[in-house]
Structures are given as structure tokens and as C-alpha cells.
Amino acid sequence: MNPRRAPLVVLCTCLILTAAVGQERPIVVGSKNFTESYLLAEIMAQALEADGLTVERRFGFGGTKICYEALRVGEIDLYPEYTGTLTQVIFPDRAGDDPALAAALVDNGLRILSPFGFNNTYALAMNEQQAAELGIRRISDLAQHAALRAGFSHEFMNRPDGWPGLVQTYGLANTAKGIEHGLAYQAIASGNIELTDAYSTDGELTRYGLRILVDDREFFPRYLAVPLAQATLDARAVLVLERLAGTLSDETMRHWNARIVVDGISIENVATEFLTTVDVKFSQAAALGAQVDRARANATTAILSRLARNLRRHLELTFGALLLACIVAIGLAMAVHRSATGSRVVLYLAGLIQTIPSIALLALMIPLLGVGVVPALAALFLYSLLPILRNTLTALTTVDPVYREVARAMGLTRRQQLRYVLMPLSAPHILAGIRTAAVISIGTATLAAFIGAGGLGEPIVTGLALNNTGLILQGAIPAAALAVVTELAFSLLERRLIPAHLRAA
Amino acid sequence: MQKSRGPALPTAVSIRGVSKRLGGNLVLDDISLDLPRGQTTAVLGESGCGKTTLLHHVNGLLRPDQGVVEIFGAALDYERLPELRRRMGYAVQAVGLFPHLTMRGNLALVPRLDGWSDERVDARARQLMQTLHLNADLLDRYPHQLSGGQRQRFGICRAMMLQPDLLLFDEPFSGVDPITRIRIHTELLALLRAEPATTLLVTHDVREAIRLSTYLVVMAHGRIVQHGSVDDVLASPADDDVARLFSEQLRDPATGVTR
């Protein structure tokens, strides 16, 4: 191996090790990637901070399973969850009653604290005006309007207490397709769909002029928001969080959600606003924190420093994974290229990994490696393997037989044949493979934010959840620019490393 | 093996009872052949007669199904091939100069692995290039920047860098025009006079075989049809096919008269 690469390998190893073990643990608050989850998490975080506790925020996990898994393996200490989600999604095999749920939680070393007060259950929403024209008030009215097209979040499409159960209970025949929840309201506004799932406390309902259809057969279970925490959560923290019990009703929750999504006020500031209404003790500390937050958030330098942090993390993820993939893929290719069977098996396995959707692969990593940088690196590494492996193997096996024969006949050992003849002749293809892997990896790394690894995906995921286009662009534009710059950098590298007559056209 | 004619020369390569099947065809059928040390032996024959396969057995690119190959008095040790092959220069029709290396890189590759200094490599390269009428500034060129004749000459240079005891040439001159080919023949003969090496030349060109070698081997269908000194073989072809091979190629195109 080239000795110049050694420092990079060391750097990468250190990166992984520090990410894996180097965490001093404050109270880690997590959230899923939608507005209310962000807001409740931020409220809990500020309440804990107001009491002098140290808090780390790991917001925006991409779905219930991912967020719950992060809690179960101890990556986070608590996050806001809903009782309905616990019984329906997390413990579907247990009986739905409270003692059974409590037992299931104990088995997993978890506990729930007192509910915040409101019931954010699933609901079906459609355009107010259209609903009035068609005379649709209740879900059962939909049975007469099977032509209305529905677009549901992927989770809702598949939950037994979601669309499948709804179809059975109400005898509905509408066509339904999966759609990212953050886009569903826009899809209604632009006339692509007429019906979607909503949360009953969603602040966006007012903005888009949507009507919630009455659940006249009481199909949807109750979704009381609760702090879901490690059973071992600090007693002082528990006391603080219990003071939030019953402080939010359906109406007030919708109001605070709307402050964010309709009025465009930052989550931090809305959390502070809310806390000042709850408790004098919170209000003083939180107001102080909010001033700092506001000053911080408004400064251009703050945006730039956040961009720099995200960019650095993105580069670490992408190129860390790329470097590992280069070492493994090229090494593997050199090891198996003489055997047709070996080559086929290796390519087949790498191809198999590639067919796993990236978000699924990320989710699969969590039980093995937890959440954060390490599983993201692992997933990106696995994704980068195939392009490099395929190009290296193809190049090595298609070197002109004359050069192989001459290299052998000159008296080069197998190792020397590889090093001085086969690898240099394959270099253009190998470099092209690395280039492809790098660009794919930059794109895929934006999804790493779903499992709490940060990077340029962080503003994208948050922006998607909050329907904040500006925030989405703060991640999307640098990510696109990074892909372009990487392409250019590889072109330059190719010019430097490979003689003109050997370059791919 | 006793020779019927000529002085008994020490043997550099001895092939005994070698047979080889490739893809179901018997390509070599019980071949026995000795290469006298320091002499050039040409193997003649039509395409597919097995002459290249025979050459590949000498440097172990192929292993015989039956029979033995002896080099310098010992059976070919297939575990030590890289080491042995460095004592055998190798040049082929397509030349096989590595396109990612300059001429200097091509010539220096194996000598450097053998621990030669850059100065020694350079001196040896220039010595060979002088005889082959190659200008020193060509050393920095890549193969695609050279003419066909220059590439063939560098192919010979690379084969001879380590001053090998044995040279294996597989139609190394067939890609160039007749005039250039004759020039290269002359230059090669000069090189071999200065540095005698046991040479095995595989060719289908009778004139080339006559010009370069002392001994002729004629092959057909995986067997040796005739073997002897050039003059003996030319004077008394073993059968009509051998006679036709000579008469076809040696007829002077201007006069129609066979040599």
C-alpha cells in the first residue's frame, strides 16, 4: 500500500473510534422528523436546561422505528412519543391496555412519563371548500366518493391502524399512494390528490384551509403525547418533565404548531414562548436562553458556521466511507480477479447490497451499530463498494492478454504483475469507479441525517419536516455544489495521474 | 540425444517427448528437440502447426501434459518461474510494450526489480539502442508515439536488457515492412555476434529463418517434420509439403526463379 495513504487511514480510524466511544453523556433528547416532535423535544430540552441540566439535542430521526431503536440501544435518553404509536407500531404483539404497555416498556428498560395532555391522533383531511361542495363531513361520507384520490405518508399506508384498517372499517375504495408527509398538503393544494392523512394538532391544517373529517366510527386509537425515556433517566430530569404534564390541549398544541409552520417562528423561540406560559421558573431561564438563541440564529455568521459544520461532517462521512471502500473494494478485486467464480460471487454480493434502498440500509444499521456517524459511515461504505469493485474487476479482467503474457514471460511475480502492469493499466477505470462512488455517496449522505449523523442532510430533513424551503436549500445547494466540485476534482486528479493516451474518452 | 550431423554442441534447452492438448486438440504430439547453446534455431510452419505452443513450453507459460522440458541441464522448476524467466528474453509479434510506461520505463522495469541502478539501466539501454539505431531521445516516448519498426526494436531491447542466456522470439518482426525487417535482421545479427545467446525463433517466414538461424525445425500438425542445419534442410526437404513451403516463399518475385 502507498505509504502516503497511511495518515488518511489513521485519521479515518480515529474518526470512527472517537465517534464510537468518545461521547461524554449529557441528557440526550431525540425527536422524529416532524414539527410537533421537534417542538416537544425542544420544549423538554429547554425545560431541562432551565433546571441547570446539560442537554444534547439529536433531532430529526427518520421514522418511529429509527427513533425508538436509538432510544432502546441508549443512543438517546428520551424523545416525545405517542401512546397509540407505542401500542400499534412498537409493541403490536402486546395487548393494547395500559398494564400490558407498561410491562412491555419495563422489559425494554424504558418508561413513559405523564402525557402532555393533548391527543394527536391520525385524521383524514381534505380541502375545506371541496368538502363543503361535496357535502363530506365524516369519514363514512367518503364511501360515496371513491373517485377522490388519496396520498398518505408511507407509515400510514402500512400501519394496521392506518389506511388498511380504515378501508375495512368504513368500506372505502379510494385509490391511495404513498407520499412524503411534508409534501402531501402541497399535493392537495396543487390538485394532485384530494385526501391525505393528518395529525389532528397539525398547525398546517389552518394554513392550507383543510378540514378534518370526523372519525364517526371511532376507528383511530388515542395518540396521547408522552415523554418516552430510559427507565434510568435522572430523577431530577423526571421531576422537571412531570411539571409539563397536562400543559397542552389539542387547541393549544395546534396553536403552537401553527406559530412555527404558519407564522414562521423558530422552534426554539416557540418553545420558549410556550414555557413562559407554563411556569415562572421556566420563563426566566427560558427567556434568557431564547435571547441568546435569537441572536445566534439571526446572525449570518451563525448560518455560515452551521453550514461549515454540516459540510465538514458531510465530507467526513462521504470521504471516510469512500476511503474505506477503496481499500476494501480494490483489495478484494485484486484478491479474486483470477477466479471467474470468485469475481462473480463478489460482484453479486456487492450488487445485492446496492439494491437495498438507502434509507432501509441506514435503518438496518441501527440494531448493529446504533445511530449517528458510525452506522452512516458503514452504510455509505457498503454503497460505495459496488462501483469501485465492479470497475476494478472489469478493468483487471479485460487487460489485453498480450500484456499479461509479456508480464509473465518477463519474469514478474504475480504481485509484480499486478503492481507494475495490471493495476496501472486498470487505473483509468478504477478512478472512474471511485468517482462514481464519490458522487453517489455525496447524495446518499444527505439521508444520514435521518439516523442522527448530521451533515448537509440535516437542514434538508428539518426543512422537509417544517415545510421550510429556505432550510431545505441550505442543505441541497451545498450538497449539489459539493457533487460538482468533486466531479471537477476527479477530472483534475485524472489529468495528473493518468497519461493522456490512456484516459477514458 | 545424439545428433546425426554436425559437431555435438552443448545443449541449452532440451524438450523430451512433450505432448499438449489445448481445447481438446492435440497441439503438440510427442515433440523432442534440443537447442544447441549459443545458436539460433528457427521453428517454421504454417499457422496452427503448434510452433508458438512449443515456445510457450520453454518459458513455462504452458506446462506439458506429458514429457519434460529441461533448461540449462535441469528440469524446468515451475515454482521458480519468475526467477528463471529473467534469464530468458521474450519478444512477440504484437511487441507488448506496456502503454502506460515510456520506453525507459519499459526497458527498466525488470532490471530495476533485479536491483540495477538507474545509471546501469541507462548505460545498458543505450548500448543496445546504438546497435539497433535507436535515438536516445526516444526513451521518453510512449509506445503509441513510435513507428512500428521502432517498437519492434525496443521489443528486442527489452528482451535483451538483462543479457539473457536464452532468447525466445515469436514472430517479432512480422508487423513491419520488408525493408525495415531486413534492417532489423542485420542489427539483431550484430547484437547476437556481440552477445551470443541461445535463440529460439518462431516464424512462418522462410527467408527470415534462413537469414537469422543456424538450425531449422519444420513443424506441421503438432509434429516435427524435419530438423537439421539450414543447408541440409534446404538441400533435401523431408517431403513434398516442406519442399512446397520453401519453393513458394523463396521464389524471386522478379524472375520467378527459386533461390
Interface residues (C-beta under 8 A of the other chain):
Chain A: V402 Y403 E405 V406 A407 R408 A409 M410 G411 L412 T413 Q416 Y420 V421 P424 L425 A427 P499 H501 L502
Chain B: N59 L61 L81 P82 E83 L84 R85 R86 M88 Y90 V92 A94 G96 F98 P99 H100 L101 L109 V110 L113 Y142 H144 R158 L168
